Amino acid sequence: MEMRCGEKKQLFASVSPDTAYDKSLSWVTTDANVAKVDANGNITAVSAGTCYITAIANDGSGRQASCFVSVKGNLIEVNDA
């Protein structure tokens, strides 16, 4: 996923089967200086760089899924005087 500094997006993940005892997830980032993620999978791009956002099943199964995030710096408009 590509983002710009300051941009916000949301990731979604689900636990199966539907009858699973604990369907809750934890969200983590490999670099909070690049992108932050909250408990609902909402991502905020902080600064240029790359990281992974991972959803981890809280049921002790060790199951997880990750998304690669590339944050680009903001574009700067240059006007000729």
PADODO-970056 format. One line per field, with one value per residue (C-alpha): z, x negated, y; residue in one letter. Coordinates in steps of 0.1 Angstrom, whole numbers, plus 5000, padded with zeros to 4 digits. Example, Ala and Ser with C-alpha at 12.3 -4.5 7.8 and 13.67 -1.06 7.14 Angstrom:
<sites>
z = [5078, 5071];
x = [4877, 4863];
y = [4955, 4989];
residu = [A, S];
</sites>
This chain:
<sites>
z = [5000, 4991, 5012, 5015, 5048, 5069, 5049, 5067, 5056, 5073, 5070, 5076, 5088, 5099, 5120, 5108, 5113, 5123, 5154, 5167, 5204, 5203, 5171, 5184, 5167, 5177, 5152, 5152, 5131, 5125, 5125, 5142, 5128, 5094, 5100, 5132, 5135, 5162, 5176, 5148, 5119, 5112, 5097, 5098, 5076, 5096, 5075, 5044, 5046, 5046, 5073, 5078, 5095, 5110, 5123, 5149, 5162, 5200, 5203, 5208, 5174, 5162, 5130, 5115, 5082, 5072, 5047, 5033, 5036, 5016, 5027, 5003, 5013, 5004, 4970, 4970, 4944, 4930, 4913, 4890, 4900];
x = [5000, 4987, 4995, 4984, 4973, 5004, 5027, 5050, 5063, 5079, 5070, 5095, 5089, 5112, 5108, 5123, 5142, 5172, 5175, 5140, 5139, 5118, 5121, 5102, 5071, 5041, 5025, 4988, 4964, 4927, 4919, 4941, 4919, 4932, 4968, 4989, 5018, 5045, 5065, 5090, 5065, 5066, 5032, 5017, 4986, 4961, 4929, 4913, 4901, 4914, 4929, 4952, 4986, 4996, 5029, 5023, 5050, 5054, 5065, 5029, 5028, 4999, 5019, 5011, 5013, 4992, 4994, 4964, 4967, 4946, 4949, 4938, 4931, 4956, 4953, 4939, 4953, 4927, 4938, 4915, 4914];
y = [5000, 5034, 5065, 5101, 5118, 5127, 5104, 5080, 5046, 5016, 4979, 4952, 4916, 4888, 4857, 4824, 4802, 4823, 4801, 4809, 4815, 4847, 4867, 4897, 4911, 4932, 4956, 4964, 4983, 4976, 5013, 5039, 5066, 5057, 5047, 5044, 5019, 5019, 4990, 4992, 4990, 5027, 5037, 5072, 5079, 5098, 5102, 5088, 5052, 5017, 4993, 4964, 4967, 4933, 4920, 4892, 4869, 4871, 4835, 4822, 4804, 4826, 4834, 4868, 4887, 4917, 4946, 4964, 5001, 5026, 5062, 5089, 5125, 5152, 5168, 5204, 5228, 5251, 5284, 5303, 5339];
residu = [M, E, M, R, C, G, E, K, K, Q, L, F, A, S, V, S, P, D, T, A, Y, D, K, S, L, S, W, V, T, T, D, A, N, V, A, K, V, D, A, N, G, N, I, T, A, V, S, A, G, T, C, Y, I, T, A, I, A, N, D, G, S, G, R, Q, A, S, C, F, V, S, V, K, G, N, L, I, E, V, N, D, A];
</sites>
